[in-house]
Amino acid sequence: MGRHILVVSLGATGHIVPTVGLVAELVRRGHRVSYVTTDQFTDVLEGAGAEVLPYRSTVEPSSTMKVVHPLSELVRALHENSAIAEVAKSRFDTLPDLIVYDVMAFLAGRVLSRNWRLPAVMLSPVIASGLFYSTVPAIAERSPKGGSDDAPSMSEYYLGLGHFIANYGPNLKVTDELFESVEGLTVVNCPREFQIAGDTFDERWAFVGPCLEDRAFQGEWQPPSEDPVILVSFGSMNYEGQRAFLKTCVSAFVGLAWHVVISTGPDVDPAELGSLPPNMEAHRHVPQLAILKNAKLLISQSGMGGAMEALSLGVPILAVPQLPEHILVADRVAELSLGRKITCDISAEELRAAALGLAADAPTAQALEQMREYIKKAGGAPRAVDEIESYMLRVGGKDRL
């Protein structure tokens, strides 16, 4: 008999897209899925079979992503989690059987599950934290030092956290249940071999790799020639220095016997790159997975989702990290010989040499083949749902807690 599963996540492409295959597999097996996120993902998630309950994001629209003060990120996440919890709290007369929450929505996921006395599963589409390894100090080490004049105060954050707990988790033991608890199951979208300190995680973490379902919602793409393909993509965001770097890519690959696809992102008009040579095309959005199936190289900001897509297909990564969490992935890619890390201020000549050298590097190709096997064995969406169903059988539903 199918169960009713509530999924909650911040409305960010890098956190939503990795769950689409999971949702589709849950629905295929007869489960009902309700999903709280922003309405921009309604079509994609409804296409996978979910009922979407949109929350109104509190984030001000911004054309450029940049590193901000950690307290600013905490306050932003707190506001988003409050909006998520409010929608979930007000929409259910009959409670679901399980809460599944994205790592960035852990506040909402945990207050809902604890208040409703429901089992919960955490989703980690990023490098996971565990009992013996945490991404927090690792990201802090890779963050710019120094203060910010417009950063909120710690007291402002604690005041907001107090209101959040009073509204959604008045009976919670804040430290133990909200911040230090470990769920009985965390589903991680990378194989254990890619995870930093992967051998220190116990059976409560399931490293299932990317859930690469049919991405028909992204569109199709076929190479226009037999030339090898390079994909340049910074995902769904726009970052400081991105425009200049994309222009460097045009200069680096002009006249090259490769076909180059450039994804400029939603806020960069492809026309800003000027008149492109015959071996290049540029679009705001591209069907990334379809292109990667034909690519020999990915040049990207090294978000985890895009990195896993590339590695699942044996495509090396020339990483141009923009945020501290990107640097974490880029460093791991380089450490495992799956690609190399560069900076946005690289010259066109250096970029061309780095790209061609990486694409032809034999040790990299060997490491990529091994990682591709690890990802295949990790199991993807079917393994993720196997783990979730087994967990529900072990812990029971709301009537058994």
C-alpha positions, 0 to 999 in steps of 0.5 A: 500500500502506498504512503503519503510522503511530504517533501520540502525544499528551498526553491533552487534548481540545484536542490529541486532538479536532483529530486525529480527522479526520486519523486517520479520513482516514488509515484511509480511505486504507488506513493502519494507525493506532496511537495512544498517549494516555490511555484517556478518548479510546479510544471517539472514536479507535477510532470513527475507526479507530485502535488505541488504546494507553493510557498512564497519566497522571501528572497529578493530577486537578484541578478548576481550570486555572490559570497555574503556574510554567513549570518546573512545566509542563516537569516535568509534560510530561516525566513525561507524555512518559516515560509515552508513550514507555514504552508505545510502546517496549514495545508494538511488535515490528515497528516502524511506518513513521512517527511522528506526534507532537503538539507537547506530546509532542515529547520522546516523538515525537523520541526514538522516531523517532530511536532507531527511525530513523523519519521523523517528523511534528509536529502543531501544534493551536496557534500554531506556532513556526518558524525566525523566530517562536517562541511561547515569548517570546510566551507568556512576555510574557503570563504573570504575573510572580513566583515560586512557592513550590512550583515545582520547581528547574531542577536537578530538571527537568534530573535528570528530563530526564537519566533520560528521555534515558538510558531512551529516547534514550541516543544522542541529541544532546540540544540538536540532536536533541531541542530544536533540530531541525525536522521535515521536515513540521509540520502546523498546524491553522490557515490560514497567514493566521491564523498569526502571522508566517505568511509566514516559514514555509517548505514544511516547515510545512503550514497545513491549518486545522482537520480538521473531520470528522463530530462525531457522537461529540459528539451532535446539536443543533437550535435550539429557535426561530428566535432567533439563538444564542449559545454560551458555552463554556470547553471541557473545563476549568474555570478560576478565575473561570469560575463567576462569569463564567457567572453574569454571562452569565445576567444579561447575556442574560436577556430577550434575544431570543436563545437562549443555550447555556452549556457549564459544563464537567465540574466545574461543575454547571449547577444552580449557575447557578440557575433559567435563563430560557426563552431559556437552557440549560446543560449540562456538555458540549455538541456544540459544532460542531453548535451553532456551525453555528447560532450568531451568536456564540461566547463562549469562552476562545479555545483554538485548536480552538474558535476554528478551529471558529467561524471556519470557520463565520464565527462571531465570537468574544468571547474571555475568555482564561484562560491565556497561550496563550489570550491569544495566540489572543485577541490574534490574533483581535482583530488580524484583526478576527475578534472582541474580547477581554474579561475575566472581571470584565466587568459584565453590562451591558458584556457584553451591549453587547459581544456585541450590538455584535460580532454586528452589526459589519459589518467583523467580518462581512467579515473573518470571510468572508475567514477562512472562505475561507482555512480552506476553501482550507487543505484540512483533513484531506484536505490533511493526509493528502496532505502526510503521504503525500507526505512518506513517499514523499520520505523513505521508511520505516524501511528507507531511513533 
